[in-house]
């Protein structure tokens, strides 16, 4: 399904214009994307979830058609955007599904409003509370350091957005998960004025995010948590990291999959996610 197959909306919340896709009726489920993606990463799972839920798939600040401010990219602040979006639409609670950068954003939201988050699902990202562990990620993943200096990074990437982004999309179990049309969609989104810098600024906030995670971890989450990692990516590390910050964690590993779970293995994701969400129905 393409961009125009969904209903698109804008909301002004927390001083930002937040673009979001809405589908279905029922309890709210918010899908929070990662980098380098937009709401579009959820295109293969939105229709199935919309059969039972009101699905909200926003572009996080700095991405897609949402505002791209100069600051405010720590995940506590980004979570406020999403919280105010959910409340502005009349929902008193929500289930959160966060991938990559959307994972720590979902975690920050759940910590700030534990009584208003029914369920939390984290996809292929660790909720880091240990400085040495975060340092290891910097060694493994070059873009954590590269993107954290967006002013120089965009000078090197501008005009080469397709080559830069395709490097990441092709690092998956099945490169066919991303069609040329899908890559066109992402390249257009990240070639827009301010988009590359805004999205990269999320990485510059990682040290502050670590500090916030350490503070939040002092009180473990009580809502059910589903933690899923791609077998060729974070794997079982996602569940292990969530067990340090939450009391009711289930999940494991999605086989035949690297980082891009919703795009590489949407059916396997739905097989795990739908029964998890349905426990509240």
Secondary structure as GFF3:
##gff-version 3
##sequence-region A 1 281
A	DSSP	three_ten_helix	3	5	.	.	.	ID=ss1
A	DSSP	beta_strand	7	13	.	.	.	ID=ss2
A	DSSP	beta_strand	16	23	.	.	.	ID=ss3
A	DSSP	beta_strand	28	32	.	.	.	ID=ss4
A	DSSP	three_ten_helix	39	42	.	.	.	ID=ss5
A	DSSP	alpha_helix	43	49	.	.	.	ID=ss6
A	DSSP	beta_strand	54	58	.	.	.	ID=ss7
A	DSSP	alpha_helix	75	88	.	.	.	ID=ss8
A	DSSP	beta_strand	94	99	.	.	.	ID=ss9
A	DSSP	alpha_helix	101	112	.	.	.	ID=ss10
A	DSSP	three_ten_helix	114	116	.	.	.	ID=ss11
A	DSSP	beta_strand	117	123	.	.	.	ID=ss12
A	DSSP	alpha_helix	131	140	.	.	.	ID=ss13
A	DSSP	alpha_helix	142	147	.	.	.	ID=ss14
A	DSSP	alpha_helix	150	157	.	.	.	ID=ss15
A	DSSP	alpha_helix	161	169	.	.	.	ID=ss16
A	DSSP	three_ten_helix	175	177	.	.	.	ID=ss17
A	DSSP	alpha_helix	180	191	.	.	.	ID=ss18
A	DSSP	alpha_helix	195	204	.	.	.	ID=ss19
A	DSSP	alpha_helix	206	216	.	.	.	ID=ss20
A	DSSP	beta_strand	224	230	.	.	.	ID=ss21
A	DSSP	alpha_helix	237	243	.	.	.	ID=ss22
A	DSSP	beta_strand	249	254	.	.	.	ID=ss23
A	DSSP	alpha_helix	261	264	.	.	.	ID=ss24
A	DSSP	alpha_helix	266	278	.	.	.	ID=ss25
###
